[in-house]
Amino acid sequence: MVFFCWKRIALPYRILCVLVLLTLAMEGLGYFLLLKGINNMPLFHFYTYVEAILIAIYYYFVYHGRRIRWVYPGLLALFLIFSFINVLFNEQLTHFNSLQRSVECIWVLMLALLFFVDLFNRSEVPDLIRYPHYWMTSGFLLYFAGTLFFSMVGDIYLSSDKVGFNVFDIHSGLNIFLNLMYTTVVWMASGRSGKFLGKFFVYFGIAFIWMFLTFIFIEYLVWGTKK
């Protein structure tokens, strides 16, 4: 779908396509490293860097407030500098980057809230349900709010025996939800959605349940669980 829609969608949606492909590549590489007995935690660090950069670029082109728009590159630079210092003196590449992820989550939540403030102040969108950026920002709010919780309790996050269940199941659900939102937004932006509200929620629910059960198994394989 990403390749079919690439030529007919605007730059912000192409950035979302890159995020989908990046997630797919990371999952595949993580599984490969696991089979080789290699620590795959550096992927979390790399993914956080690239994800923050792509989301910043996405909102740079989506946001209409010129003054705040130019703040994004500066905030991104501060985040990257902080991440670099964090790796050098605090969280090594072979450890879970809980602090870095927490800061990223708070930063993205701020971007999402700024977008909603700008959107409601402009009042230029007659139907939010059919506005792709509204759906994408809503997905960011839910995903990063949930991820922020896991990042703040990183030690428990990596050990299911401390909470009595596999916390990766919840994180898998959040990942599935966000990737479905990526796909849905790109589909809407391609102009192929037609009567969008008719069957969307039914298909979305079925796809979410099916992919949730599938990704529970994948998360066990890729990241493993400490017993």
C-alpha positions as CSV (number, residue, x, y, z in Angstrom):
1,M,0.0,0.0,0.0
2,V,2.8,2.4,0.8
3,F,4.3,2.1,-2.7
4,F,0.9,2.3,-4.4
5,C,0.1,5.6,-2.6
6,W,3.5,7.2,-2.7
7,K,3.1,9.3,-5.9
8,R,-0.3,10.6,-5.0
9,I,0.2,11.8,-1.4
10,A,1.9,14.9,0.0
11,L,5.2,15.1,1.8
12,P,3.9,14.7,5.4
13,Y,2.2,11.4,4.5
14,R,5.3,10.2,2.8
15,I,7.1,10.7,6.1
16,L,4.5,8.5,7.7
17,C,5.2,5.8,5.1
18,V,8.9,6.0,6.0
19,L,8.0,5.4,9.6
20,V,6.0,2.3,8.7
21,L,8.9,0.9,6.7
22,L,11.3,1.8,9.5
23,T,9.2,-0.1,12.0
24,L,9.1,-3.1,9.8
25,A,12.8,-3.1,9.2
26,M,13.5,-2.7,13.0
27,E,11.3,-5.7,13.8
28,G,12.9,-7.9,11.2
29,L,16.4,-6.9,12.2
30,G,15.6,-7.3,15.9
31,Y,14.5,-10.9,15.2
32,F,17.6,-11.6,13.2
33,L,19.9,-10.3,16.0
34,L,18.0,-12.4,18.5
35,L,18.6,-15.5,16.5
36,K,22.3,-14.7,16.4
37,G,22.4,-14.1,20.1
38,I,23.2,-10.4,19.8
39,N,21.8,-7.7,22.0
40,N,19.2,-5.8,20.1
41,M,18.7,-3.0,22.5
42,P,20.8,-0.6,20.3
43,L,17.8,-0.7,17.9
44,F,15.7,1.0,20.5
45,H,18.2,3.9,20.6
46,F,18.5,4.1,16.9
47,Y,14.7,4.0,16.4
48,T,14.1,6.7,18.9
49,Y,16.5,9.1,17.1
50,V,15.0,8.5,13.7
51,E,11.4,8.5,15.0
52,A,11.9,11.9,16.7
53,I,13.4,13.4,13.6
54,L,10.7,12.2,11.3
55,I,7.8,13.3,13.6
56,A,9.4,16.7,13.9
57,I,9.6,17.0,10.1
58,Y,6.0,15.8,9.8
59,Y,4.7,18.5,12.2
60,Y,6.9,21.1,10.7
61,F,5.0,20.8,7.4
62,V,1.6,20.2,9.0
63,Y,1.6,23.1,11.5
64,H,0.4,26.4,10.2
65,G,1.7,28.7,13.0
66,R,4.8,30.2,11.5
67,R,6.4,31.4,14.8
68,I,6.0,28.1,16.6
69,R,6.8,26.2,13.5
70,W,10.4,27.4,13.5
71,V,10.8,26.3,17.1
72,Y,10.6,22.6,16.1
73,P,14.2,22.4,14.6
74,G,15.6,23.9,17.8
75,L,13.7,21.6,20.1
76,L,14.7,18.6,17.9
77,A,18.4,19.7,18.2
78,L,18.1,19.9,22.0
79,F,16.6,16.5,22.1
80,L,19.3,15.0,20.0
81,I,22.0,16.6,22.1
82,F,20.4,15.3,25.2
83,S,20.1,11.8,23.8
84,F,23.8,11.8,22.9
85,I,24.8,12.9,26.4
86,N,22.5,10.4,27.9
87,V,24.2,7.6,25.9
88,L,27.6,8.7,27.0
89,F,27.0,9.1,30.7
90,N,23.8,7.3,31.7
91,E,22.1,4.7,29.5
92,Q,24.4,2.7,27.3
93,L,23.4,1.4,23.9
94,T,23.1,-2.1,25.4
95,H,20.5,-1.0,28.0
96,F,16.9,0.0,27.7
97,N,16.7,3.8,26.9
98,S,13.9,4.6,29.4
99,L,15.0,8.2,30.1
100,Q,15.4,9.0,26.4
101,R,12.1,7.5,25.5
102,S,10.3,9.4,28.3
103,V,11.7,12.7,27.1
104,E,10.7,11.9,23.5
105,C,7.2,10.9,24.6
106,I,6.7,14.2,26.5
107,W,8.1,16.1,23.5
108,V,5.8,14.4,21.0
109,L,2.8,14.9,23.2
110,M,3.6,18.6,23.3
111,L,3.7,18.7,19.5
112,A,0.4,17.0,19.3
113,L,-1.3,19.3,21.7
114,L,0.1,22.4,19.8
115,F,-1.3,20.9,16.6
116,F,-4.8,20.6,18.2
117,V,-4.6,24.2,19.5
118,D,-3.6,25.5,16.1
119,L,-6.3,23.3,14.4
120,F,-9.2,24.5,16.6
121,N,-8.0,28.2,16.4
122,R,-8.0,28.2,12.6
123,S,-11.4,26.5,12.3
124,E,-10.7,25.8,8.7
125,V,-11.5,22.1,8.7
126,P,-15.3,21.5,8.4
127,D,-15.2,17.7,9.1
128,L,-12.5,16.5,11.5
129,I,-13.5,12.8,10.9
130,R,-12.3,13.1,7.3
131,Y,-9.1,15.1,8.2
132,P,-6.1,12.7,8.1
133,H,-3.9,14.8,10.4
134,Y,-6.6,14.8,13.1
135,W,-6.5,11.0,13.1
136,M,-2.7,10.8,13.1
137,T,-2.3,13.2,16.0
138,S,-5.0,11.4,18.0
139,G,-3.0,8.2,17.4
140,F,0.2,9.9,18.6
141,L,-1.5,11.1,21.7
142,L,-2.7,7.6,22.7
143,Y,0.5,5.8,21.7
144,F,3.0,8.1,23.3
145,A,1.0,8.6,26.4
146,G,1.0,4.8,26.9
147,T,4.6,4.5,25.9
148,L,5.5,7.2,28.4
149,F,4.2,5.0,31.2
150,F,6.3,2.1,30.1
151,S,9.4,4.2,29.7
152,M,9.1,5.7,33.1
153,V,9.1,2.2,34.6
154,G,11.7,0.7,32.4
155,D,12.9,-2.0,34.8
156,I,9.4,-3.4,35.3
157,Y,8.9,-3.0,31.6
158,L,11.5,-5.6,30.9
159,S,10.5,-8.1,33.6
160,S,7.0,-9.7,33.5
161,D,7.5,-11.6,36.7
162,K,7.4,-8.4,38.7
163,V,3.8,-7.5,37.6
164,G,2.3,-11.0,37.1
165,F,1.7,-10.7,33.3
166,N,3.6,-9.9,30.2
167,V,3.7,-6.1,29.9
168,F,4.8,-6.5,26.2
169,D,1.2,-7.5,25.4
170,I,0.0,-4.0,26.2
171,H,2.9,-2.4,24.3
172,S,2.2,-4.7,21.4
173,G,-1.3,-3.4,21.3
174,L,-0.1,0.2,21.3
175,N,2.4,-0.6,18.4
176,I,-0.4,-2.2,16.4
177,F,-2.7,0.7,17.0
178,L,-0.1,3.2,15.8
179,N,0.8,1.3,12.7
180,L,-2.9,0.9,11.8
181,M,-3.2,4.6,12.2
182,Y,-0.3,5.2,9.9
183,T,-1.9,3.0,7.3
184,T,-5.3,4.5,7.7
185,V,-4.0,8.1,7.4
186,V,-2.0,7.3,4.2
187,W,-5.1,5.5,2.8
188,M,-7.3,8.5,3.5
189,A,-4.7,10.9,2.0
190,S,-4.4,8.8,-1.2
191,G,-8.0,9.8,-2.1
192,R,-9.1,6.1,-2.2
193,S,-11.1,6.2,1.0
194,G,-14.4,7.1,-0.7
195,K,-17.3,6.8,1.8
196,F,-14.8,6.5,4.6
197,L,-17.0,6.0,7.6
198,G,-19.1,3.2,6.2
199,K,-17.0,0.2,6.7
200,F,-13.8,1.7,8.2
201,F,-14.5,1.0,11.9
202,V,-15.5,-2.6,11.3
203,Y,-12.4,-3.3,9.3
204,F,-10.2,-1.4,11.7
205,G,-11.5,-3.4,14.7
206,I,-11.1,-6.8,12.9
207,A,-7.5,-5.8,11.8
208,F,-6.6,-4.6,15.3
209,I,-7.7,-7.8,17.0
210,W,-6.0,-10.1,14.5
211,M,-2.8,-8.1,14.5
212,F,-2.8,-7.8,18.2
213,L,-2.9,-11.6,18.7
214,T,-0.2,-12.0,16.0
215,F,2.2,-9.4,17.4
216,I,1.9,-10.8,20.9
217,F,3.7,-13.8,19.5
218,I,6.2,-11.7,17.5
219,E,7.1,-9.6,20.6
220,Y,7.9,-12.8,22.5
221,L,10.2,-13.9,19.7
222,V,11.9,-10.6,19.0
223,W,12.4,-9.1,22.5
224,G,12.0,-12.1,24.7
225,T,10.7,-12.1,28.3
226,K,12.7,-12.5,31.5
227,K,11.2,-15.4,33.5
